[in-house]
Amino acid sequence: MSESPFTAGMPPADDIAADVEQLRHRLFATADQLRPAGRGMEALHLLAAEIATSRSGERHRALLLGRLAQTVALEQPTIALAGLREALKLRLDVRSRSTVVALVATIAARTGHPDTDALLREAGTAHAESGDQSSARHLALGRAARSLAHGDLPGAQAVLAALDPDSWAARADAPSIRAERILVQLGLGRHQDARTATRQAPEADVPLTGLTALECLRMVAVGELPEAAALAVTTLSSGAAEISEEVRALLVAVIGEVRYRRGEHDDARAILRTCVTEERWPDRTMWSLAFCVAVRDPALSAPTGLLTRVVADLHRSVRPLLPVPHFGPRLVRAAVAAGDTRAANRVTELVELVSTRTPVPLWHALADQSRGLRDGDPDALRSAVDRLRTTAARPALADALLDLANSPRLRCGEARDAAHEAAALYARIGAPGDQAIADRRCADLAATLRHQPSIDQPVSGGIDALTPAEERVAEMLAAGATKKEAARSLFVSFHTVDTQLRSIYHKLGIHNRMQLVRAWERTRR
């Protein structure tokens, strides 16, 4: 049996028991010194060796396993997996082994490892043999991580709901439980719940679990951009050793995203350029969100084949898309711009899959938007805009409005309205760079409108020229419904009905509701 350097040559167990707390303090201090020095494997081995040789009681074992799990969370996946596999070679007791096996399965699930299902089954078998509470928690976290990797947020939520982060036994694992719950809330579009959960969590959790990073991502998702950048910069500048590489990657993504939206492209490239060179899987999965930011910039994306890499990794696990879901349509937009039909199809199918497994307005809207971008379908983009109006995802709504304004199959008047609204929304969320893009689109459309025939001249003949959405609006209004009633019945906004009515008048060559009633009656006779 291998000996821990902290137990070798020490007095008998009865005498050691009195000094076990001091021993544990020394052990943890040594591990904490090794990890920031780039010796994470040694830190993991030190903790695992003590777990294997210690006879100091259940409480000591539980605290050692908790610190092992926390150290694993701070390391890159390759180091964490290698360290845990080395630990499994030691003579661990059944309960400790079951926890370590569950930790391996959890890391695999988080990164989308192809062996995840087999590892979870192995962890389930080990837990059944041990009945250990620690392995039960980590097995549940692994199963929740697998659900998140497949876009099944309700499934992950159900698993996590059974865990109690406030119990003494779960103290060491409470940060991970809270972070996973907040990630689920962000993915479901429950941004206020995520905000409340982040602020109620004990401050001690923040450095270890990245709750600060999750709060920054929430701000990005709802359009609190200046606040998100300020918090991310402050956190990164703190130099805290407890910030893991994954948390660092998330904060870099936040800063890069805000700088791009502000039009500060050189500054954004400067902070993202080093991360886009990461090519080793599974470590690069930590940077997937930053990759989703960088794909909007051909200067970073095209030379590195970044789009291909991030799409391939998202097909292993959609987890990186969950805190800021509107990055999904961004990938489709980048693929369409690059002429990469395969990537556009793969991402669209992925977003549609999540919307099927997580049927909430946010994901339905993003699926519509992805299809609209891929197919050049203005009706799908209109639907995305209408659904996004019911959510708190203001950047996603502004992006969808600009996508609608850029649709080549849209009337110039409607496109100009969409671009104008997008510009106003970008201004409200603190995105002057994106606002300038929307303003330029407004100007281009206004110039086009000046050279088009008068609206009094119909552009096509009859009801057949209407889109299915316009035909539904025309039918309701011709039957006597008001625009508000039509909007309520069709589950769209008043603005959408108003825009579609203008398009109907233009296509039919009419000017008022009475003419619409007559035109509709003539068509239906």
Beta strands, then each sheet from edge to edge (+ up, - down):
end
